[in-house]
Amino acid sequence: MNKLLTGVIALAGVGLSMQANALNILLTNDDGCRAPGIDAMYRALTAAGHKVTLVGPLNDSSGISAASVVVPGQALAVTELAPGRFCVAPPEGYTPPGGKTSAIGTPVDAVNVGLDVLLKDNPPDLVVSGSNFGENVGPLTQMSGTLNAAVRAMFKGIPAVAVSTAIDMDLIMRDQQAGYRKTLGAMDDTARFAVKVIEKASLAGAQARTACERNKRQCNLNVLGLPGVSGLNLNYPPLPPGEVKSVSFAPIGNWDRVNFTSQRGTDGVVHVNLAAPSTPTAAQQKADAYQLWQGHAVITVIDGNMTAPDEVQDQAKKMLGKVTP
């Protein structure tokens, strides 16, 4: 009886802890509002007790970077798939203006709709973007709709976490379907890892803010326990949990196994192809892409502010201080 009572009390404690740390989360992605990665993330976050509003692009917008509506008055179609789950798309019959390249219903558009319209009166504590089908490390981060959706949220003052499930490039080049299945099979584990990171960070952040208040200090820490609107970029390898080596904290580097390059063919037409990766330097081996390739789950701190650090700003002032208009 005592053991049973102890168990009940322990379970109640876990429930209260989850409830106390439950977050209001805006969930988005770039693979589309119905993609398996965002579904895995939605299930993992809601199972952990978080309140989740899903707002994603209707269409697969992989590689679209930070593209967004730039024409004032442009309409967007916002469809509710189910309570709290929305898709953002171009309006029916939309055609781009003549002579203009435009992107409508992008990941950044989805974040804007979520923050400016759907959650305007109940701003989220956190934006989560993913899980993406394929890693977002190294040079790929600039192209990534997943990562740029998170960056957009940070620009708007909400901390964010980008989440991606890597591809086994060797396998997918030999057998596309097998490679696809391997990444797909790791998405639930990716989502569980992301939830674990978010909950650990938010608990540490809450404790740090409480300590600041207790000591009557100003504490500029967000819900993740990071300064300002800093966030995280999480990349998980396409491996069973038992085969993931460890967690690596690594910066975004300039090396990756996935390299897009422009080449002019014998027909005179310029094509974009994949190029073989170079041998990584010692510094590149410490960065995100190489660490992921070695089988580590990778965590990178990111910032929505593109401004260079103060010391670099000061250096520019010294070099250019006498420049006149």
Backbone bond lengths (Angstrom), bond angles and torsions (degrees), N, CA, C in turn:
res aa  C-N    CA-C-N  psi(-1)  N-CA   C-N-CA  omega(-1)  CA-C   N-CA-C  phi
1 M - - - 1.464 - - 1.521 110.64 -
2 N 1.360 116.23 -43.40 1.458 120.20 178.84 1.522 111.28 -62.59
3 K 1.365 115.33 -40.85 1.469 119.56 179.54 1.523 110.29 -64.55
4 L 1.345 116.02 -40.40 1.459 120.51 179.32 1.529 109.99 -63.40
5 L 1.339 115.78 -45.65 1.459 120.40 179.98 1.522 110.85 -62.21
6 T 1.343 116.11 -41.84 1.462 120.59 178.31 1.521 110.83 -60.55
7 G 1.340 115.26 -41.59 1.466 119.77 179.34 1.508 111.97 -64.03
8 V 1.338 116.18 -43.24 1.463 120.63 179.05 1.519 110.55 -61.87
9 I 1.342 116.38 -44.20 1.466 120.55 179.29 1.525 110.53 -62.79
10 A 1.336 116.47 -41.42 1.468 120.60 179.65 1.519 110.92 -62.81
11 L 1.338 116.60 -44.59 1.465 120.46 178.89 1.526 110.89 -63.78
12 A 1.322 115.81 -40.70 1.464 119.60 178.47 1.523 110.29 -62.63
13 G 1.346 115.75 -39.05 1.467 120.33 178.20 1.511 111.86 -62.88
14 V 1.335 116.56 -41.97 1.464 121.01 177.94 1.522 109.91 -62.30
15 G 1.342 116.39 -44.38 1.451 120.55 -179.95 1.522 111.82 -61.39
16 L 1.352 116.17 -43.83 1.453 119.75 179.54 1.512 111.31 -65.59
17 S 1.363 116.27 -37.54 1.465 120.61 178.59 1.519 110.77 -63.48
18 M 1.352 116.32 -45.13 1.460 120.54 179.08 1.520 110.34 -62.23
19 Q 1.358 115.53 -41.74 1.455 119.88 -177.89 1.525 110.62 -66.22
20 A 1.323 116.33 -40.06 1.455 121.16 -178.54 1.520 111.20 -65.76
21 N 1.343 117.73 -32.82 1.451 121.79 -177.23 1.530 112.36 -102.11
22 A 1.331 116.92 11.12 1.462 119.78 179.70 1.523 109.55 -64.76
23 L 1.320 115.64 137.45 1.456 121.92 -177.57 1.523 110.70 -112.68
24 N 1.322 114.78 152.83 1.453 121.94 170.72 1.531 106.46 -91.85
25 I 1.335 117.51 111.98 1.463 122.03 -169.35 1.525 111.39 -119.54
26 L 1.330 115.72 133.94 1.459 122.27 168.10 1.529 106.84 -96.12
27 L 1.325 116.74 120.81 1.465 122.46 -177.78 1.523 109.46 -107.98
28 T 1.330 116.84 129.39 1.452 121.33 178.44 1.524 109.53 -140.06
29 N 1.345 116.90 -176.00 1.468 121.12 177.13 1.520 109.24 -169.50
30 D 1.341 117.02 -173.76 1.464 118.96 172.84 1.527 112.34 -120.26
31 D 1.325 118.18 -6.99 1.471 121.11 -179.69 1.521 112.75 -81.16
32 G 1.333 116.76 -12.56 1.457 120.52 -179.49 1.518 111.55 119.54
33 C 1.333 115.63 150.33 1.467 121.43 -173.49 1.524 113.35 -66.58
34 R 1.343 117.75 -15.47 1.467 120.89 179.20 1.537 112.17 -107.64
35 A 1.303 118.25 7.35 1.467 121.84 -174.48 1.530 111.50 -67.94
36 P 1.337 117.39 151.01 1.469 120.22 -178.46 1.521 113.93 -62.36
37 G 1.331 117.63 -31.48 1.463 119.51 -178.64 1.510 113.42 -67.36
38 I 1.333 117.29 -42.53 1.467 120.04 179.95 1.531 109.64 -72.06
39 D 1.325 116.64 -30.33 1.463 120.21 177.15 1.530 109.89 -67.37
40 A 1.344 117.42 -42.93 1.470 121.18 177.63 1.525 110.55 -61.46
41 M 1.339 115.94 -40.73 1.461 120.37 -179.41 1.520 110.70 -68.05
42 Y 1.324 116.79 -40.65 1.474 121.38 178.98 1.528 110.15 -61.20
43 R 1.337 116.35 -46.25 1.464 120.13 -178.52 1.527 111.13 -64.49
44 A 1.314 117.83 -41.28 1.462 120.70 -178.37 1.527 111.66 -68.52
45 L 1.313 116.81 -41.31 1.470 120.14 -179.47 1.527 111.69 -68.26
46 T 1.331 117.29 -44.11 1.463 119.51 -179.50 1.527 110.92 -68.94
47 A 1.338 117.04 -36.05 1.466 119.90 177.59 1.520 111.18 -63.40
48 A 1.340 116.91 -28.10 1.464 121.15 178.80 1.525 112.17 -83.78
49 G 1.329 117.36 0.75 1.458 120.68 175.17 1.510 115.55 96.76
50 H 1.348 117.68 3.94 1.460 120.03 -179.49 1.532 110.79 -82.18
51 K 1.322 115.84 149.73 1.457 120.81 174.88 1.526 107.68 -88.67
52 V 1.328 117.48 121.22 1.462 121.31 -171.82 1.523 110.86 -122.42
53 T 1.323 115.55 129.20 1.458 121.94 170.00 1.520 107.14 -112.00
54 L 1.329 116.57 118.41 1.462 121.90 -177.13 1.534 108.58 -93.92
55 V 1.331 116.53 122.90 1.463 122.21 176.72 1.524 107.60 -137.03
56 G 1.327 116.62 102.47 1.457 120.54 -177.47 1.510 111.89 -126.79
57 P 1.323 117.48 166.03 1.462 120.12 175.60 1.523 110.49 -68.59
58 L 1.319 116.62 144.79 1.460 119.95 178.81 1.524 110.80 -63.96
59 N 1.325 116.65 -42.05 1.454 121.65 -175.08 1.524 111.70 -103.12
60 D 1.323 115.90 156.49 1.462 121.53 175.02 1.522 108.62 -61.14
61 S 1.336 116.23 119.05 1.472 121.81 -177.49 1.516 111.33 -118.17
62 S 1.338 116.95 30.67 1.458 121.16 -178.45 1.525 110.93 -57.76
63 G 1.321 115.98 137.68 1.456 121.19 176.06 1.512 114.65 75.54
64 I 1.329 117.67 13.02 1.465 119.87 -175.18 1.522 112.38 -89.93
65 S 1.339 116.51 -1.91 1.458 122.84 175.45 1.536 111.03 59.58
66 A 1.355 117.05 -130.68 1.468 120.99 -175.55 1.526 112.14 -102.67
67 A 1.331 117.20 21.65 1.467 120.36 -179.18 1.522 110.79 -57.64
68 S 1.341 114.79 145.94 1.461 119.72 -177.47 1.521 109.68 -161.67
69 V 1.327 115.82 171.07 1.462 121.81 174.17 1.530 109.67 -59.29
70 V 1.323 116.66 129.09 1.464 120.01 178.14 1.532 111.53 -125.49
71 V 1.332 117.44 5.04 1.465 121.73 179.39 1.530 109.04 -105.27
72 P 1.336 118.35 114.91 1.475 119.54 178.86 1.524 111.39 -57.32
73 G 1.333 115.70 136.40 1.452 120.88 179.66 1.511 114.42 89.58
74 Q 1.348 117.40 -4.73 1.460 120.23 -179.38 1.540 110.34 -62.31
75 A 1.321 116.67 128.51 1.468 121.26 179.04 1.515 110.78 -81.52
76 L 1.314 115.73 149.44 1.464 123.38 173.38 1.521 108.59 -125.30
77 A 1.316 117.07 143.49 1.463 121.03 174.75 1.528 107.99 -93.85
78 V 1.319 116.79 120.46 1.469 122.19 178.85 1.522 108.02 -115.15
79 T 1.327 115.98 114.59 1.468 121.75 -176.39 1.525 109.53 -113.75
80 E 1.332 116.83 134.95 1.462 121.19 176.86 1.520 108.65 -95.63
81 L 1.341 115.69 110.76 1.472 121.21 179.32 1.516 111.42 -70.82
82 A 1.312 114.96 -39.77 1.469 123.70 -178.55 1.522 105.50 -159.35
83 P 1.327 118.95 166.62 1.462 119.32 179.57 1.526 112.09 -51.87
84 G 1.328 116.14 121.64 1.461 120.46 178.14 1.509 115.32 79.50
85 R 1.355 118.42 9.90 1.480 121.02 -179.68 1.530 108.29 -130.12
86 F 1.348 116.36 115.43 1.454 121.82 -171.92 1.532 111.90 -125.36
87 C 1.343 114.85 150.29 1.463 122.38 173.43 1.518 108.46 -118.76
88 V 1.320 116.18 138.92 1.461 122.70 179.41 1.520 108.33 -114.61
89 A 1.343 116.84 131.80 1.462 120.60 -173.33 1.519 110.56 -149.55
90 P 1.342 116.48 168.72 1.465 118.83 169.97 1.528 109.11 -65.67
91 P 1.333 118.35 153.65 1.459 119.51 176.75 1.530 110.24 -66.68
92 E 1.319 116.40 155.59 1.464 120.43 -178.99 1.530 110.34 -57.80
93 G 1.328 115.27 132.86 1.450 120.58 178.42 1.518 114.35 82.53
94 Y 1.340 117.27 8.32 1.463 119.84 -177.55 1.525 111.53 -65.22
95 T 1.310 116.37 135.40 1.468 122.47 170.37 1.521 107.69 -131.70
96 P 1.329 117.92 139.74 1.464 119.49 -178.92 1.529 111.25 -65.43
97 P 1.324 117.05 151.23 1.464 120.48 176.78 1.528 110.30 -58.60
98 G 1.327 117.28 146.84 1.449 121.30 -179.80 1.520 112.14 -58.73
99 G 1.325 115.46 133.32 1.457 120.71 177.81 1.515 114.73 75.57
100 K 1.335 117.41 9.31 1.465 120.03 -177.50 1.525 110.93 -127.23
101 T 1.307 115.87 133.15 1.457 120.53 172.96 1.527 108.03 -87.92
102 S 1.318 117.20 128.11 1.464 119.02 -178.88 1.520 109.71 -142.36
103 A 1.317 114.46 155.13 1.459 121.10 178.25 1.521 108.14 -129.70
104 I 1.305 116.50 122.76 1.468 121.88 -176.28 1.528 108.64 -124.65
105 G 1.319 116.90 133.19 1.458 120.86 -179.28 1.512 112.30 81.97
106 T 1.316 116.14 39.95 1.463 123.05 -176.47 1.532 111.08 -89.66
107 P 1.342 117.94 174.39 1.465 119.66 174.41 1.532 112.84 -57.28
108 V 1.329 117.21 -41.52 1.464 119.75 178.24 1.531 110.20 -65.10
109 D 1.339 117.32 -39.13 1.471 119.67 175.01 1.528 110.51 -59.61
110 A 1.325 116.43 -40.98 1.468 120.19 -179.59 1.523 111.04 -62.88
111 V 1.334 116.93 -41.98 1.467 120.39 177.36 1.525 110.32 -63.45
112 N 1.335 116.69 -43.78 1.460 119.99 179.35 1.526 111.66 -61.35
113 V 1.341 116.81 -43.40 1.472 120.36 178.16 1.525 110.25 -63.13
114 G 1.329 116.36 -43.25 1.458 119.66 179.92 1.512 113.14 -61.73
115 L 1.348 116.61 -45.78 1.464 120.25 -175.93 1.527 112.54 -80.80
116 D 1.330 117.11 -37.73 1.469 120.21 -173.72 1.528 113.86 -86.43
117 V 1.341 116.50 -23.38 1.467 119.55 -173.43 1.529 111.78 -121.93
118 L 1.338 115.75 -65.25 1.467 119.74 -170.23 1.524 113.22 -68.69
119 L 1.332 117.23 -36.69 1.464 120.89 -179.19 1.527 111.59 -114.91
120 K 1.319 115.65 23.57 1.469 120.36 -177.16 1.528 111.75 -56.94
121 D 1.325 116.90 -40.36 1.471 120.49 -176.80 1.530 112.95 -93.30
122 N 1.311 116.53 -1.20 1.468 120.70 179.81 1.532 108.37 -145.16
123 P 1.338 117.64 67.56 1.462 121.42 -173.13 1.527 112.17 -56.03
124 P 1.324 117.27 139.93 1.466 119.82 -179.43 1.521 112.06 -71.77
125 D 1.317 115.29 155.95 1.466 120.48 172.87 1.523 110.28 -75.91
126 L 1.340 114.70 -28.19 1.464 119.59 -170.33 1.517 109.43 -153.79
127 V 1.340 116.60 145.72 1.458 122.06 169.65 1.526 107.78 -109.02
128 V 1.315 116.67 132.00 1.472 122.60 175.15 1.518 107.67 -116.98
129 S 1.328 116.75 131.43 1.463 121.95 -178.94 1.525 109.31 -120.68
130 G 1.347 116.33 114.94 1.456 120.29 -179.50 1.525 111.05 134.03
131 S 1.311 116.36 -167.62 1.447 126.04 3.83 1.527 111.13 -81.80
132 N 1.320 114.37 135.74 1.451 121.28 -178.19 1.517 111.27 -80.42
133 F 1.338 115.78 145.74 1.464 120.37 173.09 1.523 107.31 -82.16
134 G 1.315 116.86 98.82 1.461 122.89 -177.29 1.516 110.62 113.88
135 E 1.316 115.08 146.76 1.458 120.90 -176.91 1.528 112.04 -69.44
136 N 1.318 114.98 157.45 1.461 122.10 173.51 1.525 107.48 -129.66
137 V 1.318 114.34 84.44 1.462 122.12 -177.13 1.526 108.85 -135.35
138 G 1.332 116.73 164.58 1.455 121.11 174.87 1.520 112.36 52.56
139 P 1.342 117.48 -139.43 1.474 121.30 -178.41 1.524 113.70 -61.33
140 L 1.328 118.16 -22.19 1.464 120.33 -179.69 1.525 112.52 -65.30
141 T 1.334 117.21 -22.22 1.461 119.59 -176.84 1.533 111.68 -62.81
142 Q 1.344 117.17 -31.95 1.463 119.51 179.86 1.518 111.63 -69.90
143 M 1.329 117.21 -29.32 1.459 121.73 -178.27 1.520 112.48 -87.30
144 S 1.313 117.07 -16.79 1.455 122.26 -166.92 1.527 114.55 -72.14
145 G 1.336 116.28 123.75 1.459 120.41 170.64 1.517 111.02 -69.00
146 T 1.333 116.36 -34.93 1.469 121.54 178.87 1.523 110.87 -59.90
147 L 1.323 116.05 -51.96 1.464 119.96 -176.93 1.523 111.16 -69.36
148 N 1.327 117.15 -38.90 1.460 119.20 -178.24 1.514 113.01 -72.12
149 A 1.330 117.98 -24.78 1.464 119.77 171.24 1.532 109.68 -64.03
150 A 1.336 116.33 -41.49 1.470 120.79 177.35 1.527 110.75 -65.12
151 V 1.329 116.57 -42.45 1.468 120.48 179.61 1.533 110.67 -63.04
152 R 1.345 116.54 -39.42 1.465 119.87 178.00 1.531 110.80 -60.29
153 A 1.322 116.23 -42.77 1.467 119.95 177.89 1.524 110.36 -59.93
154 M 1.328 117.30 -42.31 1.465 120.74 -179.57 1.519 111.22 -66.04
155 F 1.349 117.10 -38.05 1.463 120.31 174.63 1.526 110.82 -59.37
156 K 1.329 116.58 -32.74 1.469 120.94 -178.69 1.529 112.24 -89.53
157 G 1.333 116.47 7.49 1.452 120.51 172.03 1.513 116.54 95.57
158 I 1.349 117.40 8.38 1.467 120.45 -179.28 1.527 109.21 -113.23
159 P 1.319 119.29 124.00 1.468 120.06 177.15 1.526 110.64 -61.63
160 A 1.321 116.53 153.38 1.463 119.66 -172.95 1.516 111.59 -145.59
161 V 1.340 113.59 157.84 1.459 122.27 176.46 1.522 108.09 -129.99
162 A 1.328 116.83 122.85 1.462 122.06 173.39 1.525 108.10 -96.25
163 V 1.328 116.27 137.27 1.472 121.41 -174.80 1.527 109.27 -129.91
164 S 1.331 116.84 132.13 1.464 121.01 -179.09 1.522 111.19 -140.23
165 T 1.338 115.46 145.17 1.457 122.89 175.41 1.522 107.85 -109.35
166 A 1.319 116.55 121.83 1.468 121.27 -171.50 1.527 112.91 -72.50
167 I 1.329 114.72 165.19 1.460 123.52 176.56 1.524 108.98 -107.61
168 D 1.300 117.32 139.73 1.465 122.49 170.98 1.531 106.69 -81.51
169 M 1.333 116.81 95.74 1.461 121.27 -173.10 1.523 112.44 -62.53
170 D 1.334 117.47 -39.40 1.463 119.85 -179.98 1.523 110.73 -61.63
171 L 1.339 115.97 -43.05 1.463 120.43 -178.71 1.517 111.33 -69.71
172 I 1.323 117.08 -45.04 1.463 119.48 -174.38 1.529 111.64 -67.90
173 M 1.347 116.78 -26.76 1.464 119.51 176.15 1.522 111.16 -72.04
174 R 1.347 116.60 -29.58 1.473 120.66 179.24 1.521 111.50 -85.18
175 D 1.341 115.04 -40.83 1.469 120.88 -174.65 1.529 108.03 -145.89
176 Q 1.331 115.90 98.62 1.459 120.40 -173.86 1.524 112.63 -59.32
177 Q 1.337 117.24 -43.16 1.460 120.40 -178.15 1.523 111.59 -66.55
178 A 1.337 116.67 -41.06 1.464 120.10 178.95 1.530 110.45 -64.90
179 G 1.328 116.78 -39.77 1.455 120.51 178.19 1.517 111.47 -65.00
180 Y 1.322 115.92 -41.03 1.461 121.05 178.25 1.532 110.02 -61.22
181 R 1.335 115.82 -46.21 1.475 119.76 -178.95 1.522 111.72 -63.45
182 K 1.325 116.75 -35.31 1.467 119.82 -178.18 1.534 110.57 -66.01
183 T 1.321 117.11 -44.59 1.466 119.92 177.65 1.523 110.75 -65.53
184 L 1.333 115.51 -44.49 1.458 120.50 179.31 1.529 110.63 -58.49
185 G 1.328 116.14 -39.31 1.459 120.86 -178.29 1.519 113.81 -68.43
186 A 1.327 116.94 -19.21 1.467 120.27 -179.44 1.527 112.65 -95.38
187 M 1.326 118.06 0.02 1.467 119.44 -173.83 1.521 113.69 -70.74
188 D 1.332 117.84 -36.27 1.467 119.16 176.94 1.529 110.41 -65.66
189 D 1.328 116.74 -40.09 1.467 120.10 177.70 1.522 110.69 -65.90
190 T 1.341 116.50 -38.63 1.465 120.38 175.91 1.516 110.54 -59.52
191 A 1.327 116.59 -46.31 1.462 121.07 -178.76 1.529 111.20 -63.11
192 R 1.328 116.15 -42.13 1.470 119.20 178.78 1.527 110.89 -64.04
193 F 1.327 116.25 -39.72 1.467 120.42 177.07 1.525 110.19 -62.56
194 A 1.321 117.08 -44.71 1.469 121.09 -179.78 1.520 110.93 -61.10
195 V 1.333 117.03 -43.74 1.465 120.86 179.09 1.523 110.10 -61.57
196 K 1.329 116.34 -42.48 1.468 120.62 179.08 1.535 110.81 -60.48
197 V 1.338 116.47 -44.32 1.467 120.88 179.12 1.524 110.62 -63.54
198 I 1.324 116.64 -47.34 1.468 121.52 -178.59 1.529 110.68 -60.17
199 E 1.323 116.92 -45.13 1.469 120.08 -176.95 1.526 111.31 -68.96
200 K 1.330 117.06 -39.33 1.471 119.96 179.04 1.531 110.00 -66.22
201 A 1.348 115.73 -42.41 1.465 119.79 -179.46 1.522 111.02 -67.72
202 S 1.342 117.32 -42.21 1.465 119.40 -177.78 1.528 111.43 -68.47
203 L 1.324 117.21 -34.33 1.468 120.35 176.69 1.526 110.41 -66.25
204 A 1.347 116.50 -44.68 1.466 120.39 178.25 1.528 110.33 -62.91
205 G 1.343 116.07 -39.81 1.458 119.86 178.96 1.517 112.08 -63.59
206 A 1.336 116.63 -42.46 1.472 120.88 179.40 1.528 110.39 -63.13
207 Q 1.331 116.49 -41.63 1.460 120.34 179.77 1.525 111.03 -65.38
208 A 1.339 116.27 -40.70 1.466 120.18 -179.82 1.526 111.25 -66.43
209 R 1.333 116.66 -40.99 1.466 119.48 179.39 1.529 111.05 -67.20
210 T 1.330 116.62 -37.27 1.469 120.48 177.26 1.522 110.50 -63.04
211 A 1.339 115.94 -41.79 1.472 120.30 178.73 1.525 110.73 -63.46
212 C 1.344 116.62 -39.51 1.462 120.52 177.98 1.528 110.75 -62.50
213 E 1.332 116.09 -44.66 1.464 120.71 -179.49 1.530 110.68 -65.10
214 R 1.327 115.20 -39.93 1.468 119.28 -179.33 1.528 110.48 -63.26
215 N 1.323 116.71 -38.05 1.463 121.75 -178.86 1.524 112.71 -92.72
216 K 1.356 115.25 7.13 1.465 121.93 177.84 1.524 111.89 55.95
217 R 1.343 114.77 43.07 1.464 120.79 176.28 1.519 109.59 -109.45
218 Q 1.329 116.03 150.29 1.457 119.72 174.40 1.524 107.92 -78.87
219 C 1.324 116.25 129.69 1.461 120.69 -172.35 1.524 108.64 -128.83
220 N 1.308 117.46 105.34 1.468 121.88 -176.72 1.525 110.40 -90.62
221 L 1.331 116.05 62.89 1.460 120.78 -179.35 1.524 109.45 -116.26
222 N 1.327 116.08 137.26 1.460 119.46 179.37 1.526 111.03 -89.02
223 V 1.320 116.40 -171.04 1.463 121.20 -174.37 1.531 112.22 -64.05
224 L 1.339 117.57 -20.42 1.464 121.23 177.88 1.527 112.13 -91.76
225 G 1.332 116.41 2.75 1.460 119.77 -178.82 1.515 112.82 77.66
226 L 1.343 117.04 16.33 1.460 122.38 -179.53 1.523 109.62 -109.01
227 P 1.338 117.16 157.50 1.474 119.45 -178.69 1.524 112.21 -65.73
228 G 1.328 116.16 143.58 1.456 122.01 173.27 1.514 112.76 54.95
229 V 1.338 115.56 -129.11 1.461 120.18 179.29 1.526 110.90 -111.53
230 S 1.310 116.97 34.26 1.459 120.65 173.30 1.522 109.68 -63.36
231 G 1.326 116.24 155.30 1.457 120.76 179.44 1.515 111.06 -142.38
232 L 1.336 115.42 -161.80 1.457 120.98 -175.16 1.525 111.18 -132.89
233 N 1.318 116.10 145.25 1.456 123.04 170.07 1.523 107.22 -114.49
234 L 1.331 116.45 113.69 1.464 121.98 -177.14 1.526 109.77 -107.37
235 N 1.325 117.04 130.68 1.458 122.22 175.82 1.521 109.21 -128.53
236 Y 1.330 115.45 127.15 1.467 121.86 -174.68 1.530 109.31 -115.92
237 P 1.330 118.05 134.29 1.470 119.99 -178.03 1.530 111.65 -73.34
238 P 1.337 117.64 156.51 1.473 120.78 -179.72 1.531 110.80 -82.16
239 L 1.323 114.72 63.15 1.468 121.77 -175.21 1.522 110.36 -133.20
240 P 1.334 117.29 153.17 1.471 119.56 170.61 1.529 109.17 -62.20
241 P 1.342 118.26 150.37 1.471 120.73 -176.44 1.526 113.71 -51.42
242 G 1.329 117.01 -37.86 1.463 120.11 -178.87 1.512 114.07 -67.00
243 E 1.331 116.98 -16.74 1.466 120.88 -179.21 1.524 113.00 -101.02
244 V 1.322 117.15 -6.83 1.470 119.94 176.43 1.520 107.64 -75.40
245 K 1.341 116.96 124.36 1.467 120.52 -169.97 1.524 112.97 -65.94
246 S 1.311 116.80 -53.11 1.462 121.43 -177.54 1.516 107.65 -173.06
247 V 1.324 115.93 -174.94 1.460 120.83 173.58 1.526 107.99 -98.69
248 S 1.332 115.91 129.52 1.458 121.46 178.86 1.523 109.02 -113.26
249 F 1.327 116.62 130.84 1.456 121.83 175.20 1.525 106.82 -97.88
250 A 1.322 116.13 110.07 1.459 120.17 -170.12 1.519 111.44 -140.02
251 P 1.335 117.29 146.25 1.464 120.25 177.54 1.524 110.94 -77.41
252 I 1.327 115.94 165.09 1.463 120.42 171.93 1.521 107.93 -71.51
253 G 1.326 116.50 126.85 1.457 120.63 -177.90 1.518 112.22 -107.05
254 N 1.319 116.32 -174.32 1.461 121.37 -179.52 1.526 112.10 -111.35
255 W 1.342 116.36 17.60 1.469 121.57 178.08 1.521 108.81 -122.05
256 D 1.315 115.92 144.22 1.456 120.70 174.03 1.517 108.59 -157.62
257 R 1.315 116.26 158.41 1.462 120.50 174.39 1.525 111.30 -76.44
258 V 1.328 116.85 -20.03 1.460 121.68 178.78 1.525 108.15 -101.46
259 N 1.311 116.94 108.29 1.453 121.98 -176.70 1.520 110.42 -126.97
260 F 1.308 116.33 115.42 1.460 121.09 176.42 1.525 108.78 -89.94
261 T 1.325 116.50 132.34 1.450 120.47 179.87 1.523 109.93 -137.79
262 S 1.333 115.75 146.14 1.463 120.82 178.13 1.528 109.12 -91.93
263 Q 1.318 116.06 131.21 1.471 121.38 -177.75 1.528 109.48 -137.97
264 R 1.334 116.02 141.02 1.453 120.04 174.71 1.525 109.12 -90.63
265 G 1.319 116.83 124.51 1.458 121.40 -178.18 1.516 112.25 -81.87
266 T 1.334 116.02 174.53 1.467 121.40 179.24 1.525 111.66 -63.14
267 D 1.345 116.28 -20.40 1.463 120.17 177.93 1.525 112.53 -84.52
268 G 1.338 115.99 0.96 1.457 120.46 179.51 1.514 114.20 86.06
269 V 1.332 116.95 -4.33 1.464 121.43 -178.74 1.525 109.66 -89.67
270 V 1.329 116.53 137.70 1.462 121.19 177.27 1.528 109.07 -84.11
271 H 1.326 116.32 126.84 1.461 122.24 179.53 1.529 109.15 -118.90
272 V 1.325 115.96 154.29 1.464 121.40 171.69 1.514 107.49 -101.86
273 N 1.315 116.35 122.89 1.465 121.60 -177.37 1.518 110.78 -129.94
274 L 1.321 114.97 168.60 1.463 120.63 171.68 1.524 108.86 -87.27
275 A 1.332 115.37 133.74 1.462 120.75 178.32 1.518 109.37 -109.86
276 A 1.317 115.91 150.38 1.466 120.70 178.37 1.528 109.29 -63.45
277 P 1.333 117.81 138.54 1.468 119.81 -179.68 1.520 111.51 -70.68
278 S 1.327 115.79 151.32 1.463 120.70 173.81 1.525 109.27 -77.35
279 T 1.315 116.59 167.24 1.465 120.50 174.63 1.521 108.30 -71.97
280 P 1.325 118.99 123.08 1.469 120.07 -175.76 1.525 112.10 -68.56
281 T 1.320 114.77 140.96 1.461 120.27 175.33 1.530 109.58 -75.38
282 A 1.335 115.52 173.60 1.472 119.57 178.81 1.524 110.60 -60.27
283 A 1.342 116.98 -39.51 1.463 120.26 179.64 1.524 110.78 -68.18
284 Q 1.328 117.31 -40.56 1.465 120.95 -179.87 1.524 112.03 -66.57
285 Q 1.326 116.76 -28.23 1.463 120.20 178.45 1.527 112.15 -69.42
286 K 1.322 117.02 -18.34 1.461 120.89 178.76 1.530 111.86 -89.49
287 A 1.325 116.87 -7.60 1.460 121.12 -175.63 1.525 110.95 -91.04
288 D 1.332 115.94 178.97 1.459 122.46 -166.84 1.526 115.21 -63.09
289 A 1.340 117.94 -46.85 1.467 120.05 -173.13 1.527 111.94 -63.82
290 Y 1.326 116.45 -44.53 1.464 119.89 -178.61 1.524 110.60 -66.99
291 Q 1.337 116.67 -41.62 1.464 120.20 179.49 1.527 111.14 -62.28
292 L 1.320 116.71 -39.48 1.465 120.60 177.20 1.517 110.55 -65.38
293 W 1.311 116.85 -44.40 1.465 122.39 179.22 1.533 111.04 -59.20
294 Q 1.322 117.04 -31.26 1.459 121.50 179.69 1.529 112.75 -80.07
295 G 1.330 117.11 -0.09 1.461 119.98 174.75 1.512 115.21 98.68
296 H 1.334 117.64 15.69 1.458 120.96 178.54 1.537 110.26 -95.79
297 A 1.315 116.79 149.05 1.458 121.07 165.14 1.526 105.75 -80.70
298 V 1.324 116.93 131.36 1.470 120.40 -170.42 1.526 111.09 -114.01
299 I 1.321 115.30 133.03 1.464 122.89 175.71 1.521 108.38 -117.29
300 T 1.334 115.89 126.84 1.464 121.67 177.81 1.527 108.55 -127.93
301 V 1.317 116.73 130.53 1.456 120.56 175.09 1.524 108.11 -79.76
302 I 1.340 117.00 131.47 1.459 121.92 -179.66 1.522 109.53 -125.05
303 D 1.333 115.57 162.20 1.455 121.13 -177.11 1.515 108.66 -135.98
304 G 1.315 117.16 136.07 1.451 121.13 178.98 1.515 113.67 -77.64
305 N 1.328 117.53 -6.85 1.458 121.34 -178.86 1.520 109.08 -93.22
306 M 1.335 116.98 116.32 1.462 120.25 -177.57 1.533 113.30 -78.87
307 T 1.328 117.38 -5.67 1.461 120.50 -178.77 1.525 110.41 -64.47
308 A 1.329 116.62 135.85 1.463 121.38 178.39 1.530 110.15 -68.83
309 P 1.340 117.84 159.77 1.475 120.72 179.41 1.529 111.80 -58.06
310 D 1.337 116.04 159.84 1.465 122.02 -176.09 1.526 112.34 -55.56
311 E 1.337 117.02 -40.18 1.461 118.88 -176.82 1.528 111.61 -65.04
312 V 1.335 116.45 -33.01 1.464 120.01 177.36 1.525 110.27 -73.28
313 Q 1.346 116.07 -38.01 1.464 119.74 175.54 1.528 110.78 -60.07
314 D 1.336 116.31 -42.51 1.470 121.01 179.68 1.528 110.59 -64.59
315 Q 1.321 116.58 -39.00 1.462 120.22 178.58 1.531 110.75 -62.00
316 A 1.335 115.92 -42.15 1.458 120.31 179.23 1.534 110.77 -64.05
317 K 1.333 117.06 -38.16 1.460 120.81 178.74 1.519 110.87 -62.42
318 K 1.344 116.14 -41.02 1.468 120.24 179.98 1.527 110.63 -65.44
319 M 1.323 116.29 -40.77 1.459 120.16 -178.16 1.526 112.18 -72.54
320 L 1.341 116.15 -36.28 1.457 120.54 -169.31 1.529 113.85 -116.35
321 G 1.317 115.91 9.45 1.467 120.50 -173.30 1.519 114.59 -58.33
322 K 1.339 117.70 -26.99 1.463 120.48 -176.64 1.534 112.81 -98.28
323 V 1.339 115.80 8.40 1.462 119.23 177.17 1.522 109.43 -69.39
324 T 1.331 116.61 136.38 1.462 120.99 178.03 1.526 110.13 -115.94
325 P 1.328 117.97 155.27 1.460 120.90 179.96 1.532 111.84 -62.19
